[in-house]
Amino acid sequence: MAFIGRIVKIERDASIGDNSIILGNTVIESGVVIEDNCMIGKPSDEQMLKLKRKKQPLLSLKEYDEIVD
């Protein structure tokens, strides 16, 4: 099962592999194949600072995705 972030756009005929994670403002265009166990989307330097300021560890990919835009 893949995790797809809330603002990710996936066009028709794209293929997402098992256990893949796609975060942030990412567009997967038509015909793209993403293999199993891939991670796409990286926080900016500013977003990394937000992650570091959190008092508690991240509990889920959903929380991480909320910082990566």
Biopython code that builds the backbone (N, CA, C, O; Angstrom):
import numpy as np
from Bio.PDB.StructureBuilder import StructureBuilder

atoms = [
    (1, "MET", "N", (0.840, -1.174, 0.000)),
    (1, "MET", "CA", (0.000, 0.000, 0.000)),
    (1, "MET", "C", (0.888, 1.241, 0.000)),
    (1, "MET", "O", (1.842, 1.322, 0.774)),
    (2, "ALA", "N", (0.584, 2.194, -0.853)),
    (2, "ALA", "CA", (1.355, 3.428, -0.969)),
    (2, "ALA", "C", (0.722, 4.529, -0.121)),
    (2, "ALA", "O", (-0.475, 4.493, 0.163)),
    (3, "PHE", "N", (1.539, 5.510, 0.282)),
    (3, "PHE", "CA", (1.029, 6.703, 0.946)),
    (3, "PHE", "C", (1.144, 7.851, -0.046)),
    (3, "PHE", "O", (2.232, 8.149, -0.539)),
    (4, "ILE", "N", (0.001, 8.504, -0.339)),
    (4, "ILE", "CA", (-0.044, 9.637, -1.255)),
    (4, "ILE", "C", (-0.465, 10.862, -0.463)),
    (4, "ILE", "O", (-1.534, 10.867, 0.146)),
    (5, "GLY", "N", (0.361, 11.901, -0.462)),
    (5, "GLY", "CA", (0.078, 13.121, 0.283)),
    (5, "GLY", "C", (-1.170, 13.838, -0.197)),
    (5, "GLY", "O", (-1.671, 13.583, -1.292)),
    (6, "ARG", "N", (-1.659, 14.731, 0.633)),
    (6, "ARG", "CA", (-2.939, 15.399, 0.389)),
    (6, "ARG", "C", (-2.948, 16.316, -0.835)),
    (6, "ARG", "O", (-4.012, 16.532, -1.415)),
    (7, "ILE", "N", (-1.795, 16.867, -1.250)),
    (7, "ILE", "CA", (-1.799, 17.775, -2.392)),
    (7, "ILE", "C", (-1.079, 17.199, -3.616)),
    (7, "ILE", "O", (-0.818, 17.920, -4.580)),
    (8, "VAL", "N", (-0.764, 15.927, -3.579)),
    (8, "VAL", "CA", (-0.116, 15.266, -4.714)),
    (8, "VAL", "C", (-1.128, 15.115, -5.846)),
    (8, "VAL", "O", (-2.293, 14.794, -5.611)),
    (9, "LYS", "N", (-0.671, 15.350, -7.073)),
    (9, "LYS", "CA", (-1.519, 15.169, -8.251)),
    (9, "LYS", "C", (-0.965, 14.015, -9.070)),
    (9, "LYS", "O", (0.207, 14.010, -9.447)),
    (10, "ILE", "N", (-1.822, 13.039, -9.338)),
    (10, "ILE", "CA", (-1.418, 11.881, -10.139)),
    (10, "ILE", "C", (-2.314, 11.829, -11.365)),
    (10, "ILE", "O", (-3.536, 11.716, -11.260)),
    (11, "GLU", "N", (-1.681, 11.914, -12.529)),
    (11, "GLU", "CA", (-2.442, 11.897, -13.770)),
    (11, "GLU", "C", (-2.815, 10.467, -14.162)),
    (11, "GLU", "O", (-2.265, 9.492, -13.650)),
    (12, "ARG", "N", (-3.741, 10.385, -15.060)),
    (12, "ARG", "CA", (-4.234, 9.093, -15.548)),
    (12, "ARG", "C", (-3.093, 8.261, -16.123)),
    (12, "ARG", "O", (-2.152, 8.812, -16.694)),
    (13, "ASP", "N", (-3.166, 6.981, -15.982)),
    (13, "ASP", "CA", (-2.206, 6.009, -16.514)),
    (13, "ASP", "C", (-0.827, 6.063, -15.854)),
    (13, "ASP", "O", (0.147, 5.574, -16.426)),
    (14, "ALA", "N", (-0.732, 6.651, -14.658)),
    (14, "ALA", "CA", (0.515, 6.581, -13.888)),
    (14, "ALA", "C", (0.441, 5.332, -13.014)),
    (14, "ALA", "O", (-0.648, 4.917, -12.616)),
    (15, "SER", "N", (1.574, 4.742, -12.721)),
    (15, "SER", "CA", (1.610, 3.529, -11.914)),
    (15, "SER", "C", (2.470, 3.766, -10.674)),
    (15, "SER", "O", (3.630, 4.165, -10.780)),
    (16, "ILE", "N", (1.889, 3.517, -9.494)),
    (16, "ILE", "CA", (2.586, 3.724, -8.223)),
    (16, "ILE", "C", (2.816, 2.355, -7.581)),
    (16, "ILE", "O", (1.872, 1.590, -7.384)),
    (17, "GLY", "N", (4.068, 2.053, -7.257)),
    (17, "GLY", "CA", (4.429, 0.763, -6.677)),
    (17, "GLY", "C", (4.035, 0.634, -5.214)),
    (17, "GLY", "O", (3.723, 1.620, -4.546)),
    (18, "ASP", "N", (4.057, -0.595, -4.734)),
    (18, "ASP", "CA", (3.744, -0.884, -3.330)),
    (18, "ASP", "C", (4.761, -0.221, -2.405)),
    (18, "ASP", "O", (5.936, -0.083, -2.745)),
    (19, "ASN", "N", (4.292, 0.180, -1.247)),
    (19, "ASN", "CA", (5.126, 0.768, -0.191)),
    (19, "ASN", "C", (5.822, 2.056, -0.607)),
    (19, "ASN", "O", (6.819, 2.441, 0.003)),
    (20, "SER", "N", (5.312, 2.730, -1.638)),
    (20, "SER", "CA", (5.893, 4.000, -2.056)),
    (20, "SER", "C", (5.261, 5.133, -1.259)),
    (20, "SER", "O", (4.129, 5.025, -0.789)),
    (21, "ILE", "N", (6.015, 6.227, -1.114)),
    (21, "ILE", "CA", (5.564, 7.400, -0.370)),
    (21, "ILE", "C", (5.761, 8.600, -1.278)),
    (21, "ILE", "O", (6.865, 8.845, -1.764)),
    (22, "ILE", "N", (4.681, 9.356, -1.509)),
    (22, "ILE", "CA", (4.758, 10.550, -2.346)),
    (22, "ILE", "C", (4.213, 11.713, -1.526)),
    (22, "ILE", "O", (3.065, 11.696, -1.083)),
    (23, "LEU", "N", (5.055, 12.720, -1.335)),
    (23, "LEU", "CA", (4.720, 13.838, -0.454)),
    (23, "LEU", "C", (4.813, 15.168, -1.190)),
    (23, "LEU", "O", (5.361, 15.256, -2.289)),
    (24, "GLY", "N", (4.267, 16.193, -0.556)),
    (24, "GLY", "CA", (4.436, 17.570, -1.010)),
    (24, "GLY", "C", (3.696, 17.886, -2.288)),
    (24, "GLY", "O", (2.783, 17.173, -2.704)),
    (25, "ASN", "N", (4.122, 18.981, -2.898)),
    (25, "ASN", "CA", (3.486, 19.484, -4.114)),
    (25, "ASN", "C", (4.092, 18.771, -5.323)),
    (25, "ASN", "O", (4.833, 19.366, -6.105)),
    (26, "THR", "N", (3.764, 17.500, -5.458)),
    (26, "THR", "CA", (4.344, 16.643, -6.480)),
    (26, "THR", "C", (3.299, 16.333, -7.543)),
    (26, "THR", "O", (2.131, 16.110, -7.226)),
    (27, "VAL", "N", (3.723, 16.319, -8.808)),
    (27, "VAL", "CA", (2.853, 15.929, -9.917)),
    (27, "VAL", "C", (3.473, 14.702, -10.573)),
    (27, "VAL", "O", (4.623, 14.734, -11.010)),
    (28, "ILE", "N", (2.702, 13.627, -10.638)),
    (28, "ILE", "CA", (3.114, 12.405, -11.324)),
    (28, "ILE", "C", (2.360, 12.388, -12.648)),
    (28, "ILE", "O", (1.139, 12.229, -12.676)),
    (29, "GLU", "N", (3.091, 12.551, -13.736)),
    (29, "GLU", "CA", (2.447, 12.688, -15.043)),
    (29, "GLU", "C", (2.024, 11.342, -15.627)),
    (29, "GLU", "O", (2.468, 10.280, -15.191)),
    (30, "SER", "N", (1.167, 11.423, -16.609)),
    (30, "SER", "CA", (0.640, 10.253, -17.289)),
    (30, "SER", "C", (1.767, 9.386, -17.836)),
    (30, "SER", "O", (2.712, 9.902, -18.434)),
    (31, "GLY", "N", (1.677, 8.087, -17.639)),
    (31, "GLY", "CA", (2.655, 7.145, -18.153)),
    (31, "GLY", "C", (3.851, 6.904, -17.250)),
    (31, "GLY", "O", (4.668, 6.027, -17.533)),
    (32, "VAL", "N", (3.973, 7.670, -16.162)),
    (32, "VAL", "CA", (5.099, 7.496, -15.251)),
    (32, "VAL", "C", (4.918, 6.209, -14.447)),
    (32, "VAL", "O", (3.814, 5.890, -14.008)),
    (33, "VAL", "N", (6.017, 5.476, -14.261)),
    (33, "VAL", "CA", (6.004, 4.273, -13.440)),
    (33, "VAL", "C", (6.931, 4.514, -12.256)),
    (33, "VAL", "O", (8.117, 4.792, -12.436)),
    (34, "ILE", "N", (6.389, 4.406, -11.045)),
    (34, "ILE", "CA", (7.175, 4.504, -9.821)),
    (34, "ILE", "C", (7.233, 3.107, -9.233)),
    (34, "ILE", "O", (6.205, 2.504, -8.926)),
    (35, "GLU", "N", (8.436, 2.605, -9.082)),
    (35, "GLU", "CA", (8.628, 1.243, -8.597)),
    (35, "GLU", "C", (8.272, 1.115, -7.111)),
    (35, "GLU", "O", (7.972, 2.113, -6.455)),
    (36, "ASP", "N", (8.306, -0.088, -6.597)),
    (36, "ASP", "CA", (8.040, -0.349, -5.182)),
    (36, "ASP", "C", (9.081, 0.336, -4.293)),
    (36, "ASP", "O", (10.231, 0.519, -4.692)),
    (37, "ASN", "N", (8.660, 0.708, -3.085)),
    (37, "ASN", "CA", (9.556, 1.212, -2.036)),
    (37, "ASN", "C", (10.288, 2.501, -2.392)),
    (37, "ASN", "O", (11.438, 2.688, -1.995)),
    (38, "CYS", "N", (9.634, 3.394, -3.138)),
    (38, "CYS", "CA", (10.240, 4.681, -3.488)),
    (38, "CYS", "C", (9.664, 5.788, -2.621)),
    (38, "CYS", "O", (8.517, 5.710, -2.181)),
    (39, "MET", "N", (10.469, 6.825, -2.375)),
    (39, "MET", "CA", (9.988, 8.007, -1.663)),
    (39, "MET", "C", (10.259, 9.222, -2.529)),
    (39, "MET", "O", (11.387, 9.450, -2.966)),
    (40, "ILE", "N", (9.211, 10.002, -2.773)),
    (40, "ILE", "CA", (9.314, 11.202, -3.596)),
    (40, "ILE", "C", (8.771, 12.372, -2.780)),
    (40, "ILE", "O", (7.716, 12.273, -2.153)),
    (41, "GLY", "N", (9.497, 13.463, -2.800)),
    (41, "GLY", "CA", (9.094, 14.656, -2.048)),
    (41, "GLY", "C", (10.045, 14.872, -0.889)),
    (41, "GLY", "O", (10.270, 13.973, -0.078)),
    (42, "LYS", "N", (10.596, 16.060, -0.819)),
    (42, "LYS", "CA", (11.597, 16.367, 0.201)),
    (42, "LYS", "C", (11.249, 17.718, 0.793)),
    (42, "LYS", "O", (10.877, 18.633, 0.059)),
    (43, "PRO", "N", (11.360, 17.864, 2.095)),
    (43, "PRO", "CA", (11.076, 19.167, 2.691)),
    (43, "PRO", "C", (12.158, 20.193, 2.346)),
    (43, "PRO", "O", (13.334, 19.851, 2.216)),
    (44, "SER", "N", (11.743, 21.453, 2.201)),
    (44, "SER", "CA", (12.697, 22.541, 1.997)),
    (44, "SER", "C", (13.444, 22.791, 3.307)),
    (44, "SER", "O", (13.112, 22.211, 4.341)),
    (45, "ASP", "N", (14.442, 23.650, 3.255)),
    (45, "ASP", "CA", (15.188, 23.993, 4.473)),
    (45, "ASP", "C", (14.253, 24.583, 5.528)),
    (45, "ASP", "O", (14.354, 24.250, 6.709)),
    (46, "GLU", "N", (13.350, 25.454, 5.103)),
    (46, "GLU", "CA", (12.385, 26.062, 6.036)),
    (46, "GLU", "C", (11.486, 24.998, 6.671)),
    (46, "GLU", "O", (11.205, 25.044, 7.869)),
    (47, "GLN", "N", (11.047, 24.054, 5.863)),
    (47, "GLN", "CA", (10.191, 22.986, 6.374)),
    (47, "GLN", "C", (10.963, 22.079, 7.329)),
    (47, "GLN", "O", (10.395, 21.581, 8.302)),
    (48, "MET", "N", (12.251, 21.861, 7.061)),
    (48, "MET", "CA", (13.065, 21.060, 7.975)),
    (48, "MET", "C", (13.181, 21.742, 9.334)),
    (48, "MET", "O", (13.178, 21.073, 10.368)),
    (49, "LEU", "N", (13.283, 23.072, 9.336)),
    (49, "LEU", "CA", (13.318, 23.806, 10.607)),
    (49, "LEU", "C", (12.028, 23.596, 11.392)),
    (49, "LEU", "O", (12.062, 23.437, 12.612)),
    (50, "LYS", "N", (10.889, 23.593, 10.696)),
    (50, "LYS", "CA", (9.610, 23.325, 11.367)),
    (50, "LYS", "C", (9.615, 21.932, 11.994)),
    (50, "LYS", "O", (9.122, 21.739, 13.105)),
    (51, "LEU", "N", (10.176, 20.966, 11.268)),
    (51, "LEU", "CA", (10.252, 19.605, 11.804)),
    (51, "LEU", "C", (11.111, 19.565, 13.058)),
    (51, "LEU", "O", (10.760, 18.911, 14.040)),
    (52, "LYS", "N", (12.235, 20.264, 13.022)),
    (52, "LYS", "CA", (13.152, 20.258, 14.161)),
    (52, "LYS", "C", (12.565, 20.944, 15.384)),
    (52, "LYS", "O", (12.906, 20.591, 16.513)),
    (53, "ARG", "N", (11.683, 21.922, 15.175)),
    (53, "ARG", "CA", (11.084, 22.666, 16.283)),
    (53, "ARG", "C", (9.992, 21.888, 17.002)),
    (53, "ARG", "O", (9.621, 22.234, 18.124)),
    (54, "LYS", "N", (9.482, 20.860, 16.378)),
    (54, "LYS", "CA", (8.425, 20.072, 17.023)),
    (54, "LYS", "C", (8.964, 19.435, 18.300)),
    (54, "LYS", "O", (10.060, 18.875, 18.319)),
    (55, "LYS", "N", (8.186, 19.532, 19.348)),
    (55, "LYS", "CA", (8.615, 18.992, 20.653)),
    (55, "LYS", "C", (8.530, 17.471, 20.706)),
    (55, "LYS", "O", (9.306, 16.837, 21.422)),
    (56, "GLN", "N", (7.617, 16.887, 19.974)),
    (56, "GLN", "CA", (7.433, 15.438, 20.000)),
    (56, "GLN", "C", (7.862, 14.849, 18.656)),
    (56, "GLN", "O", (7.842, 15.552, 17.646)),
    (57, "PRO", "N", (8.239, 13.608, 18.628)),
    (57, "PRO", "CA", (8.593, 12.987, 17.352)),
    (57, "PRO", "C", (7.358, 12.864, 16.457)),
    (57, "PRO", "O", (6.230, 12.783, 16.943)),
    (58, "LEU", "N", (7.587, 12.852, 15.169)),
    (58, "LEU", "CA", (6.473, 12.661, 14.238)),
    (58, "LEU", "C", (5.886, 11.269, 14.433)),
    (58, "LEU", "O", (6.605, 10.283, 14.593)),
    (59, "LEU", "N", (4.585, 11.221, 14.414)),
    (59, "LEU", "CA", (3.917, 9.953, 14.658)),
    (59, "LEU", "C", (3.447, 9.265, 13.384)),
    (59, "LEU", "O", (3.209, 8.057, 13.379)),
    (60, "SER", "N", (3.313, 10.037, 12.295)),
    (60, "SER", "CA", (2.762, 9.428, 11.089)),
    (60, "SER", "C", (3.233, 10.154, 9.837)),
    (60, "SER", "O", (3.726, 11.280, 9.903)),
    (61, "LEU", "N", (3.074, 9.490, 8.693)),
    (61, "LEU", "CA", (3.376, 10.140, 7.425)),
    (61, "LEU", "C", (2.446, 11.316, 7.177)),
    (61, "LEU", "O", (2.839, 12.293, 6.538)),
    (62, "LYS", "N", (1.222, 11.235, 7.673)),
    (62, "LYS", "CA", (0.270, 12.334, 7.501)),
    (62, "LYS", "C", (0.812, 13.609, 8.150)),
    (62, "LYS", "O", (0.730, 14.686, 7.558)),
    (63, "GLU", "N", (1.359, 13.498, 9.352)),
    (63, "GLU", "CA", (1.927, 14.669, 10.024)),
    (63, "GLU", "C", (3.116, 15.220, 9.237)),
    (63, "GLU", "O", (3.254, 16.434, 9.089)),
    (64, "TYR", "N", (3.960, 14.346, 8.742)),
    (64, "TYR", "CA", (5.108, 14.759, 7.943)),
    (64, "TYR", "C", (4.640, 15.465, 6.687)),
    (64, "TYR", "O", (5.194, 16.497, 6.309)),
    (65, "ASP", "N", (3.623, 14.919, 6.038)),
    (65, "ASP", "CA", (3.091, 15.492, 4.795)),
    (65, "ASP", "C", (2.519, 16.886, 5.024)),
    (65, "ASP", "O", (2.561, 17.714, 4.115)),
    (66, "GLU", "N", (1.992, 17.167, 6.197)),
    (66, "GLU", "CA", (1.431, 18.471, 6.488)),
    (66, "GLU", "C", (2.501, 19.556, 6.516)),
    (66, "GLU", "O", (2.190, 20.733, 6.335)),
    (67, "ILE", "N", (3.749, 19.178, 6.739)),
    (67, "ILE", "CA", (4.851, 20.148, 6.750)),
    (67, "ILE", "C", (5.457, 20.300, 5.366)),
    (67, "ILE", "O", (5.898, 21.390, 5.004)),
    (68, "VAL", "N", (5.488, 19.228, 4.588)),
    (68, "VAL", "CA", (6.059, 19.258, 3.241)),
    (68, "VAL", "C", (5.002, 19.783, 2.282)),
    (68, "VAL", "O", (3.965, 19.148, 2.085)),
    (69, "ASP", "N", (5.264, 20.949, 1.683)),
    (69, "ASP", "CA", (4.283, 21.493, 0.729)),
    (69, "ASP", "C", (4.882, 21.756, -0.627)),
    (69, "ASP", "O", (4.184, 22.213, -1.532)),
]
sb = StructureBuilder()
sb.init_structure("model")
sb.init_model(0)
sb.init_chain("A")
sb.init_seg("    ")
for serial, (resi, resn, name, xyz) in enumerate(atoms, 1):
    if name == "N":
        sb.init_residue(resn, " ", resi, " ")
    sb.init_atom(name, np.array(xyz, "f"), 0.0, 1.0, " ", f" {name:<3s}", serial, name[0])
structure = sb.get_structure()
